Amino acid sequence: MNCHRHAPHGLVYQDMNKTHHFSAAQIYHTMIQFRKFLRIKHIAPDMNNTDPPLLQKQHYEALSDFRYQLRRFLHFSEQAVREEGLTPLQYQLLLHLRGFPGRDWASVGELAERLQMQHHGVVALLTRCENSALIRRQRSQNDNRQVEIHLLPAGAQILERLAALHRTELQSLQGTFQVANITEFNNHAGGGAIQEKQE
């Protein structure tokens, strides 16, 4: 059974006993990209008409293909991380540590927001990663009340391999959807010049 529920600032989607966490920003940017993909022009709504807009066959085909490609990427990601001996959440934790804006560490609260998880769930996840020598926790030098989460060399090596695989897979799907703000993935492959798309 597939089910989904709203989480603070996002959505949690469960499929075949697997849980996927989508932040509000991810959902918003995905919807924006999907509108562009459908090439649906904005039409001022008729306040007297409460009927939903009619969809044509090509719209259903586009919706179906979008969901298929999204599921294909998630399935690829799950398989890739499990082959490295990680769970999808462990990979996402390592990724958010390395990719946190402006620094190479994050707090427990910041990781909880990125992962769309409860604080106690993140603490348990950190413990598993720490036991596998992937990350370490340390007190902040500036604020002894704050705990910083840092990536260890073993975790960084695994992340580097997985991130390279995910980059290649994202590039293969760039005709279907784009990842907002990641021009490295969206606009070129193999180090070519970045070219902005003209709508």
ZAPA-772992 format. One line per 2 residues: their letters; for each residue z, x, y of C-alpha. Coordinates in Angstrom, 2 decimals. Layout:
a = Z/X/Y ~ ... $
This chain:
mn = 0.00/0.00/0.00 ~ -0.84/1.25/3.48 $
ch = 1.61/0.56/6.24 ~ 2.23/1.66/9.74 $
rh = 5.06/1.37/12.20 ~ 5.53/2.24/15.79 $
ap = 7.68/5.25/16.56 ~ 8.94/6.31/19.99 $
hg = 5.85/7.42/21.91 ~ 3.61/7.22/18.83 $
lv = 2.69/5.81/15.45 ~ 3.69/6.61/11.89 $
yq = 1.06/5.81/9.24 ~ 1.86/5.86/5.51 $
dm = -0.94/6.06/2.94 ~ -0.48/6.69/-0.82 $
nk = 3.11/7.88/-0.33 ~ 2.02/10.30/2.39 $
th = 3.19/9.97/5.98 ~ 1.12/10.91/9.02 $
hf = 2.61/11.17/12.51 ~ 0.44/10.48/15.56 $
sa = 1.79/11.00/19.07 ~ 0.99/8.57/21.87 $
aq = -1.20/11.23/23.49 ~ -3.18/11.73/20.27 $
iy = -3.73/7.99/19.91 ~ -4.77/7.64/23.56 $
ht = -7.27/10.51/23.46 ~ -8.67/9.33/20.13 $
mi = -9.32/5.86/21.56 ~ -11.01/7.36/24.61 $
qf = -13.26/9.50/22.43 ~ -14.02/6.57/20.18 $
rk = -15.13/4.44/23.11 ~ -17.53/7.20/24.09 $
fl = -18.69/7.46/20.50 ~ -19.58/3.76/20.43 $
ri = -21.28/4.11/23.84 ~ -19.72/0.81/24.95 $
kh = -20.06/0.37/28.70 ~ -17.19/-1.21/30.60 $
ia = -17.80/-4.84/31.61 ~ -15.45/-6.69/33.94 $
pd = -13.51/-9.19/31.82 ~ -13.98/-12.93/32.24 $
mn = -10.50/-14.29/32.93 ~ -11.57/-17.75/31.71 $
nt = -12.75/-16.44/28.34 ~ -9.95/-15.61/25.90 $
dp = -12.24/-15.08/22.91 ~ -12.38/-11.48/21.62 $
pl = -15.70/-9.70/22.23 ~ -18.20/-10.06/19.40 $
lq = -18.96/-6.93/17.41 ~ -22.33/-6.21/15.93 $
kq = -23.11/-4.52/12.61 ~ -23.46/-1.07/14.17 $
hy = -19.96/-1.37/15.65 ~ -18.45/-2.03/12.23 $
ea = -20.45/0.87/10.84 ~ -19.14/3.13/13.63 $
ls = -15.56/1.99/13.03 ~ -15.93/2.59/9.31 $
df = -17.43/6.04/9.81 ~ -14.76/7.01/12.31 $
ry = -11.96/6.01/9.92 ~ -13.73/7.79/7.06 $
ql = -14.11/11.04/9.00 ~ -10.51/10.85/10.23 $
rr = -9.23/10.30/6.69 ~ -11.50/13.07/5.44 $
fl = -9.94/15.53/7.90 ~ -6.38/14.46/7.01 $
hf = -7.15/14.75/3.30 ~ -8.64/18.21/3.83 $
se = -5.57/19.26/5.80 ~ -3.15/17.99/3.15 $
qa = -4.98/19.85/0.37 ~ -5.26/23.08/2.38 $
vr = -1.58/23.27/3.27 ~ -0.43/22.41/-0.26 $
ee = -2.56/25.25/-1.64 ~ -0.50/27.56/0.61 $
gl = 2.70/26.13/-0.85 ~ 3.60/24.10/2.25 $
tp = 3.97/20.43/2.99 ~ 1.90/18.85/5.79 $
lq = 5.03/18.57/7.96 ~ 5.87/22.24/7.45 $
yq = 2.37/23.20/8.59 ~ 2.64/20.96/11.63 $
ll = 6.00/22.51/12.49 ~ 4.55/26.04/12.36 $
lh = 1.54/24.91/14.38 ~ 3.67/23.33/17.10 $
lr = 5.80/26.48/17.34 ~ 2.77/28.73/17.79 $
gf = 0.95/26.26/20.01 ~ 3.81/25.17/22.26 $
pg = 2.62/25.35/25.89 ~ 3.70/28.44/27.77 $
rd = 5.83/30.11/25.07 ~ 6.02/30.97/21.37 $
wa = 9.22/29.08/20.59 ~ 10.50/25.53/20.92 $
sv = 13.78/23.65/20.84 ~ 14.75/21.14/18.17 $
ge = 14.28/18.29/20.62 ~ 10.81/19.50/21.62 $
la = 9.75/19.75/17.98 ~ 11.14/16.27/17.31 $
er = 8.91/14.94/20.09 ~ 5.84/16.81/18.86 $
lq = 6.37/15.71/15.27 ~ 7.49/12.20/16.28 $
mq = 10.55/12.54/14.05 ~ 14.23/11.85/14.38 $
hh = 16.45/14.82/15.31 ~ 18.21/14.95/11.92 $
gv = 14.86/14.91/10.11 ~ 13.66/17.92/12.10 $
va = 16.90/19.78/11.36 ~ 16.37/19.23/7.62 $
ll = 12.75/20.38/7.94 ~ 13.84/23.49/9.81 $
tr = 16.35/24.30/7.09 ~ 13.62/24.20/4.43 $
ce = 11.35/26.41/6.53 ~ 14.19/28.82/7.26 $
ns = 15.03/29.09/3.56 ~ 11.38/30.04/2.96 $
al = 11.58/32.75/5.67 ~ 8.96/30.98/7.80 $
ir = 11.08/30.48/10.94 ~ 14.41/31.51/12.39 $
rq = 16.89/29.79/14.66 ~ 18.70/31.66/17.41 $
rs = 20.89/30.85/20.39 ~ 19.21/31.03/23.75 $
qn = 20.17/34.03/25.85 ~ 20.00/31.86/28.96 $
dn = 21.86/28.82/27.62 ~ 24.21/29.28/24.67 $
rq = 24.10/25.53/24.01 ~ 20.39/25.63/23.25 $
ve = 18.90/26.70/19.91 ~ 15.46/28.31/19.96 $
ih = 13.13/28.08/16.96 ~ 10.93/31.15/16.44 $
ll = 8.08/31.82/14.05 ~ 8.61/34.68/11.58 $
pa = 5.79/37.01/10.40 ~ 5.44/35.26/7.02 $
ga = 5.05/31.90/8.74 ~ 2.62/33.33/11.28 $
qi = 0.39/34.75/8.53 ~ 0.20/31.45/6.67 $
le = -0.43/29.58/9.90 ~ -3.25/31.93/10.87 $
rl = -5.07/31.28/7.59 ~ -4.60/27.53/7.78 $
aa = -5.53/27.28/11.46 ~ -8.81/29.09/10.78 $
lh = -9.64/26.58/8.03 ~ -8.77/23.64/10.26 $
rt = -10.88/25.05/13.08 ~ -13.92/25.19/10.83 $
el = -13.32/21.66/9.57 ~ -12.92/20.31/13.10 $
qs = -16.20/21.90/14.13 ~ -17.95/20.13/11.24 $
lq = -16.68/16.80/12.62 ~ -17.36/17.34/16.30 $
gt = -20.27/14.90/16.25 ~ -17.88/12.13/15.19 $
fq = -14.82/12.76/17.33 ~ -13.51/15.42/19.63 $
va = -10.03/16.78/20.14 ~ -9.10/16.35/23.78 $
ni = -8.51/19.55/25.76 ~ -9.53/21.86/22.88 $
te = -12.86/23.06/24.22 ~ -12.79/25.93/21.76 $
fn = -13.35/23.34/19.04 ~ -15.36/20.75/20.96 $
nh = -17.98/22.61/22.89 ~ -19.07/25.60/20.86 $
ag = -18.83/27.35/17.55 ~ -19.07/31.03/16.78 $
gg = -18.30/32.30/20.28 ~ -21.25/30.73/22.09 $
ai = -21.13/29.71/25.71 ~ -19.29/26.50/26.50 $
qe = -21.59/23.74/27.67 ~ -20.23/20.55/29.19 $
kq = -21.66/17.33/27.80 ~ -23.41/15.16/30.30 $
e = -22.83/11.46/29.78 $
